[in-house]
């Protein structure tokens, strides 16, 4: 019999990206509008750790401009930040570095989340 291994919080332990700094590649980027009518960019990032592939998702919002700047620095597109627009197609295939932490929620259990993007101009 096969079964899904869970942790103490009742979450599946597979496919949890380890905490720490990781190199990512953007495999999908799409413009969205939030429930509150705010412009957002949904990102799907691929991370490889010891030949195992992980996907992590992030949402950049116009309401959090420092995170957009952080992201642009991480993918070496700082020069485009002053344009005030991210074109999703321009992000595809770009690589950078992220700091990942794990958070727990009642709804989703343990998840890997992006704490911040690491770029040459970021102080984190």
C-alpha positions in Angstrom: 0.0 0.0 0.0 1.2 3.5 -0.8 0.2 6.6 1.1 1.0 10.3 1.3 3.4 11.2 4.1 2.2 14.1 6.2 3.9 16.2 8.9 2.7 17.1 12.4 0.5 19.9 11.0 -1.2 17.4 8.6 0.4 18.7 5.4 2.0 16.7 2.7 5.8 16.7 3.1 6.6 16.2 -0.6 7.4 19.1 -2.9 8.2 21.6 -0.1 11.1 23.8 -1.3 13.7 23.9 1.5 14.2 27.3 3.2 17.2 29.3 2.1 18.5 31.1 -0.9 17.8 29.5 -4.3 18.4 30.3 -8.0 15.1 30.5 -10.0 14.0 30.6 -13.6 10.8 32.3 -14.6 8.7 29.8 -16.5 5.4 31.7 -16.6 4.3 35.3 -16.1 0.9 36.7 -16.6 -1.0 39.9 -15.9 -4.0 39.6 -13.6 -6.5 41.9 -11.8 -7.0 41.1 -8.1 -10.4 40.8 -6.4 -9.8 44.4 -5.2 -9.2 45.6 -8.8 -5.4 46.0 -8.4 -3.0 45.1 -11.2 -0.9 42.1 -10.5 1.8 40.0 -12.1 1.5 36.2 -11.4 4.9 34.5 -11.6 5.7 30.8 -11.8 9.3 30.1 -10.8 11.2 26.9 -11.3 13.9 26.0 -8.7 16.2 23.0 -8.8 17.7 21.6 -5.6 19.8 18.5 -5.8 18.3 17.7 -9.2 14.8 17.9 -7.8 12.5 20.5 -9.5 10.2 22.7 -7.5 7.7 25.3 -8.6 6.9 28.4 -6.5 4.4 31.1 -7.2 4.4 34.8 -6.5 2.2 37.7 -7.1 3.6 41.2 -7.6 1.2 44.0 -6.9 1.2 47.6 -7.8 0.3 48.1 -4.1 3.8 46.8 -3.0 6.2 48.8 -5.2 9.3 47.9 -3.2 8.8 44.2 -4.0 8.5 45.1 -7.7 11.9 46.9 -7.5 13.3 44.0 -5.6 12.2 41.6 -8.3 13.5 43.8 -11.1 16.9 44.0 -9.4 17.0 40.2 -9.0 16.5 39.5 -12.7 18.9 42.2 -13.8 16.2 44.4 -15.2 16.8 47.4 -12.9 17.2 49.7 -15.9 13.6 49.0 -16.9 12.1 49.8 -13.5 11.7 53.5 -14.3 9.5 52.6 -17.2 6.7 51.8 -14.7 5.6 48.6 -16.5 6.6 45.0 -16.6 5.9 43.1 -19.8 5.2 39.5 -18.8 6.8 38.0 -21.9 10.0 39.9 -21.2 10.4 38.0 -17.9 10.2 34.5 -19.4 13.5 32.6 -19.0 15.0 35.2 -16.8 16.9 33.9 -13.8 17.6 35.3 -10.3 17.9 34.5 -6.7 15.3 34.3 -4.0 15.2 33.8 -0.2 12.6 31.1 0.6 10.9 30.6 4.0 8.2 28.2 5.1 4.9 29.4 6.5 2.0 27.5 7.9 -1.7 28.3 7.3 -4.8 26.4 8.4 -6.0 26.5 4.7 -2.9 25.3 3.0 -0.6 23.7 5.7 3.1 24.3 5.3 4.1 26.2 2.1 7.3 27.6 0.8 7.0 31.3 0.1 9.3 33.9 -1.2 10.5 36.2 1.5 12.4 38.5 -0.9 14.2 38.6 -4.2 18.0 39.0 -4.0 19.7 41.3 -6.4 22.9 43.3 -6.6 21.1 46.4 -5.4 19.0 44.8 -2.6 20.1 45.2 0.9 18.6 41.9 2.2 
